[in-house]
Amino acid sequence: MESVFFSIVIPTYNRAHLIAKTLNSVLNQTYSNFEIIVVDDGSKDNTQEIVASFTDKRIYYYKKENGERAAARNFGVHKAKGDYINFFDSDDLMYPHHLQTAFQFIQTKKPSWYHLGYDFKDVEDKVIKNFEPFDDSIGKKIIFDNRLSCNGVFIRKDVMDQNLFHENRILASSEDWELWIRLLAQYPLLFDNTITSSVVNHDARSLFTIPADKVIARDELLIQLFKSNALVQKLYQNQFNKFVAERYSFFMLCLSEQKRKREVFSWAYRAFKIYPPILFTKRYLASIKNSL
């Protein structure tokens, strides 16, 4: 019996109205040696019924208590039998050549982890943001801008077993960013800019739907995790203060949207103190202007 090459781990929560389209996009791949692991993170809708309507034996469904996407993805990792894992969101879509493109690259390059390009679309299937091709500087850029999409990332199973997602709920929506930085500190990121999937934008993905206090708690935890990781510190030793100052300026922006002026200026001082050139960045200046 042929061993499984790809494990597609799909965490989902109350996406009964979307997950069928996602599953069909996976089943329509030109490459067929894969398994689909749907991890239902405590849905209260009829997600289970929708998944059960698919008869393909490569689909495995598991339901667990709600624990956020990081815990759901880690659950999927433990169930996975494939050589490589691809995490795919339950509201996004694979193009038919997604897995075939990855398989061909992996056969040649044998990467520890690897990234493919993606479209950013609206719910009407229109491209709203073009994918900016990666170059060899991508590893240095990710600390400032998480441009990797889970949909495009393939990670060797043994690497993933040793580098699970951080499951603290406070980190929700940045758990993937934290993992990418941790992996970059250990393994080179290989990439292919071929666009093979689409990330679908909707209101739930907007950062401004997250309260400022949650953003601050999340990013302060992210900063502490990076500070405590010696390999990450070695990789970004000359850029870390800039990274911290940019997170502080993002706090400023979120707080300025909520008219919390005193807190905006408090974070402005901290950002300037740790990295003075932050004073001349657009986000920093816009947050100050909005708070005058």
N, C-alpha and C positions, 0 to 999 in steps of 0.2 A: 504493500500500500504506500502510495506516494505521501511523503511528509508535507505538511502545510508550509508554504513559503511566507504568506502574509497573514497576519491577524489584524483585522480591522476592528478596532475597539470604538464603539459608539456609545458614549454616555448620553442619557436622555432624561428629561424631566418635563412632564406635561407637554409633550410635543406630538400628541396623537395626530394632530392636523397636518404635520409636516414630515413625520418620519417615514411614511410610505414612499414619498418622492426620493428621499435620501437613500433608502434601501434599494429602490429600483435602479438608482444611478450606480450603486455598487454592483448589483447583479448584472448590469449591462456592460461590464468590463470585457475588453477583448482578451484579457489574461484571466484565467479561471482558478488558479491554485491559491485559494484564500478561504479564510473563515471569517464570519461576521459575529462579533460578540457584542450584543446589545445589553448594556447595563442600565436598567431602569432604576433611577435614584429616588424611588418612592413616589412615582407619579400618582396623581389622584384622578386622572382622566382615563380614557380607554386605550392607552398605549399598548398594554399587553394584548388586547384583542386585535389591534391593527397588526402588530408583529406576528401574532399567531396565524393571521390570514395568509402569510407567506409560507409556502410549503418547501422551499429550498432547504436541503439538509445542511447547508453550510452556515445557516443562521442559528445562533444559540442565544437564548433570552434568559437573563437573570434579573430578578428584582430584589432590591435591598432597601434598607432604611435610608432616608435622605442623609447625605453626608457631604454634599457639594461635588463638583466635577472631579476634583483631585482624587477623592476617595473612590469615586466611581471608576475613574481611569485606572487607578491602582488595582482595583478589584478585577478589571478586565485583563490587566497584565498577568495577574496570578492564574487566570483561566486560559490565557493564550498559549497556543501550541506552535505558532509560526516562528520562522527564523527572524522575521522583521515585523515590527508593530507600527501601524499607522493609526493615529488617533483622529477620529472624524466626528464632527459635531452633527447632531441629528436634524439640523435644519439647513445643512450645506450639501453641495452636490459634486460628485465626481464626474469628470468627462470620461468617455469610454476608454481613452488611452492612459488613464492615470496609473494604473498598476503595471501595465506593460512597459511604460516609460521608466518607471522605478525599477522594475525587474532587470531591464537591459542595462541600466546604469550600475546597479548593484553587482551584477555578474561581472562587469568590467573593473569597477573601482573598489569593491569590497569595503564600503564605508562603515564606520561605527555608527554614524548617523548622517542624515542626508536630507536635503530640502528641494522641493519642486515649486515652480511658480503657481500663482493663483489669480483669478479675477476677483474683484470686489464688486458685488452687484446689489441692486435693490430688489425688493420683493416682486417687481415686474420683470425681472431678468435683464435689466439694463445695467451695463457697466458704469459704475459711478466713480471708480478710481482705478487708474491703470496701475498694474504691477510694475514697480521699479526694479529692474534686473539687479541681482546681486553681483558684486565683484569681490576681489580678494580682501577688501577692507571691511566686509560685512561683520566679521567677528568683533572688530573694534566699535562698530556702530550700534550693535544690539544693546549695549548697556544703556544707551540713550533713547533708543526707539525700538520697541519690540516688533520687528517687521516679519518675524516668522509666524506662519500660520500652522496650527496643529494639523490641519488637513494636508499640508505639504511636507510634514516631517515624517521620516521613516527612521526608526531606531532599532538597532540589533537587539534581539531579545535579551541576551546576556548582559548587555550594557544597561538596558532598562531595568532589569532585575536588581541591579546594584544602584540605581539612581531613580527611585520612585518619586512621584510628585509629593510635595510637602502638603500635608492634609489639614493644616490649621485653617479653619474657616475664615479667619481674618484676611488670609491671603487670596481669597476667592477673586477671580478674574485676572490675577497676576501669577497664578500658580505655574502656568506654562512659561512665563518670562523667567521666573526663578529657576526652573529646570534648565532652560536653554543656557543660561549663564553658567550654571553648575557643569553642564556638559561641555561647554566651550573651554572651561578651565582644565578639562581632562582629555578631550578628543577634538581633532580638527573637524570643522563643519564643511562637508562637501555639498555642492549644490548644482542644480540644473535649472536654468531659467525657463524651461518649457512650461507653459501654463496648462495644468491638467485638472484643475478643480475650481470651484467658486465658493467664496465666502459670502453669505447673504446677509446684508445689513438690515437691521430692524431696530425698533426703539429700545429693546432690551440690551442692545449692544452699546448704546450711548453711555459714555462715561458720566455725563451729567444727570443720568438717572440714579447714580450712586451718591448718597449723601456725603458731603465734604468730610464729616468726621470719620466715615468708613474709609474713604480714600486715604486720609491721613494715617489712620491706624494700619491700613494695609501696607502703605509704602514705608512707614517707619519700621514695620516688621521686615519688609524686603531689604531695607538698608542694613538692619541688624544681621540678617542672615548672610548677606554678602560680606559684611565686616568680619564675621566670625569664620569665614571660609578662607583659609590661607591660600589656596590655589586661585580663588577669585581675586583676592587682594594682589597676588603676584601678577595675574593677567592684566588687571586694570589699575595698577598702582599709580600711574600718572594721570588717570582720568577719574578716579573715584570721587574726589571732592567736587568736580564738575557735575558728576552724576547726582550726588546728594543735593547740590544747589538747584539742579533742574527739577528734582522731585519737590523741593521746597517751593519753587516758583509755580509748580503745578498746584500745590496746596493753595497758594495765593490766588490763582485763577479760580479754583473751585469756591473758595471763601468769598471772593469778590462778587461772584454770581449770586451769592446769598446775602450780600451787603454786610458782611461781618468785617468791618473796616479795621478795627483794632487788631484782630488776628492776622489780617493781611499784612499789616506793617510789622508785626512781630516776626512772621516768617520771612518777610523781606529782609529784616536785619540779620536773621540767622543765615539766609542764603548768601547775602553780601559778605558776611564775616568769613564763611568757609571758602567762598570762591568769588572774589570781587568782580571779575569780568561779567558775572551774571547780570550786573546792573545794566548792561547794554543789549540785553536780549529782548525780543519782541514780547514774549509772554510776561516777563517780569515788568516791563514798562506798561503794558496794557493793564495788568492787574493793579498797579499803582494808580494809573489814570482812572480806572473804574471805581477806585476807592477814595478819590479826592472829593 
